[in-house]
């Protein structure tokens, strides 16, 4: 019985340590990716923005060539503009999971 408890404790420790390690690197990669996407979107003309600020959710994936492919934008009036700016843009951020849908909130301020 004591042996089983030790084995379960060791397994739980390894599982928690692995999950913690994976979360930290993934969070920093997503922050780097968010910053790079933000840099690319700063070039957009937002003069026709109705309010003082707007937050949009952009869903995209990164292909095997490390390029952004925008899948959708939750605001139809900015969909084509954001797609034309971001689609097939080469990323400098390393460690991004390929062919996985990523959702990033983007806030525009006048």
Secondary structure as the mmCIF struct_conf table of DSSP 4:
data_model
#
loop_
_struct_conf.conf_type_id
_struct_conf.id
_struct_conf.beg_label_comp_id
_struct_conf.beg_label_asym_id
_struct_conf.beg_label_seq_id
_struct_conf.end_label_comp_id
_struct_conf.end_label_asym_id
_struct_conf.end_label_seq_id
HELX_RH_AL_P HELX_RH_AL_P1 UNK A 2 UNK A 41
TURN_TY1_P TURN_TY1_P1 UNK A 42 UNK A 43
BEND BEND1 UNK A 44 UNK A 44
TURN_TY1_P TURN_TY1_P2 UNK A 47 UNK A 48
BEND BEND2 UNK A 50 UNK A 52
STRN STRN1 UNK A 53 UNK A 62
TURN_TY1_P TURN_TY1_P3 UNK A 64 UNK A 65
BEND BEND3 UNK A 66 UNK A 66
STRN STRN2 UNK A 67 UNK A 67
STRN STRN3 UNK A 68 UNK A 73
BEND BEND4 UNK A 74 UNK A 74
HELX_RH_AL_P HELX_RH_AL_P2 UNK A 76 UNK A 86
TURN_TY1_P TURN_TY1_P4 UNK A 87 UNK A 88
HELX_LH_PP_P HELX_LH_PP_P1 UNK A 89 UNK A 89
STRN STRN4 UNK A 90 UNK A 90
HELX_LH_PP_P HELX_LH_PP_P2 UNK A 91 UNK A 91
BEND BEND5 UNK A 95 UNK A 95
HELX_LH_PP_P HELX_LH_PP_P3 UNK A 96 UNK A 97
TURN_TY1_P TURN_TY1_P5 UNK A 98 UNK A 99
STRN STRN5 UNK A 102 UNK A 109
#
